[in-house]
Structure formats: structure tokens, C-alpha cells
Amino acid sequence: MSRIGLIHATPLAVQPIAASFAALWPQARLHNILDDSLSVDRARDGRLTEAMTQRFIDLSHYAVRCGCEALLFTCSAFGPAIEAAAARCGVPTFKPNEAMFDAALALAKREAVLRIGLLATFEPSIASMAQELQACASQRGLRIAIEAGHVPEAMDDLQRGQAQLHHQKIAQAAAALPACDVIMLAQFSMAAAQPLAQRASNAPVLSSPDCAVTELRRKISHV
């Protein structure tokens, strides 16, 4: 059975992706690798540095040496670093949000502008995710409009064990967005808030862990 390397920049991402695997691909063997200083350093520096990128490359090589046959990164603020790691590690490598992007863009209608809500609890991820999403849409000839929103303090609530307060703040942010065709929850750690956010919005609300596991299983089964 496939051994999947899960590379995390925050411990808050570990449980949500484990839950998605348990529900959608329980047979997969998971290998968790955590460097929780990455998200701290990214927030401190305000940008992705060469040193951070090298750390991603090093982590991916370590995972491959441990026998991982595919890698899934769970940190949404490090797109270019993940691309650099993917180019060097020699195994199928997946960004945290690429499957969710695919699911959202699949809702686009010919000639219409797809209105996408993007909610994040880690603010540095917004700019890189919006850029990646725009690039994906352009490659497919689609027009999109992104309504991005930062949910301040929600991640702190989750770290303090106040999960329900975290979920409520995300649901309130979803309800406050302008009219959207689809809403995406940027961080893996936001996944448990999806049911409450869905009740607060008329648009489909997507979470990245479920989308990632579904797509990873589909692609790995064809390798």
C-alpha cells in the first residue's frame, strides 16, 4: 500500500488531513513530517526566502529516503518552495490546495466570471494562493474574481483549544463575503469549520484536505 509523506509547517494541519485520509483513503500509510518553525519564520520575514525553500527541498528528500512514494504538503503559504521541492525529489508531489482549485474552477461557466471567496486564518497565505489561483484560471482560459478575507485571531483560538470559537469566526466571515459562486477555506486547519461555514453560506464551501486526499488517491492509483 502507498506510503504518503505529509509535510507540515504547523501542527494544526496534522489532525485535519489525518481525518480526511481516515474517511476517504484509510488504506494509505501516512508518514508525518513536521517543521513547525516554518510558519513562524514565514510570518516573521513576511516573504518566502531561499533558506526556507531549501528547507522544503531537504524535507522532501528526507521523506523519499524514508520510503515515501508520494508527497503532500499541507502548508498553503509556500507555493514556490513546494514547486522547487517537487522538481527535485523524484516522486509525485502535491500542493495543498491544487485539488481544491480544480474543484472550484470546475464550477466555471462559459464566458461568465467565476466569483471565488478565499478565506484564510494565516494571512501570509492569501497573496500566494490568489496568485496561484489566477494562474490556474488563466491557463484554462477562465475569468475569475477573488474575494479574499483574513479571519483574524481564529488560528489563535484553535491553538488555545477553542475550536468552536474558531469555527464560528470562519462561518461569520463566510457569511460576510460578497456574493460568491464558491468559497474556499485556505488552511488545512480550517477544515473542521466547513460544516458551520456551509450553513452560513449559499455557495459551496470547499476544504482543502478532502479535495487533496480524493485527488491524490485518484492519481496515485493510476501511477
Secondary structure, DSSP 8 states (H G I E B T S, - for coil): --EEEEEESSGGGHHHHHHHHHHH-TTSEEEEEE-THHHHHHHHHSS--HHHHHHHHHHHHHHHHTT-SEEEE--TT-HHHHHHHHHHH-S-EE-SSHHHHHHHHTT--TTSEEEEEEEESSTTHHHHHHHHHHHHHHHTT-EEEEEEEE-TTHHHHHHTT-HHHHHHHHHHHHHHS-S-SEEEE-SGGGGGGHHHHHHH-SS-EEEHHHHHHHHHHHHHTT-
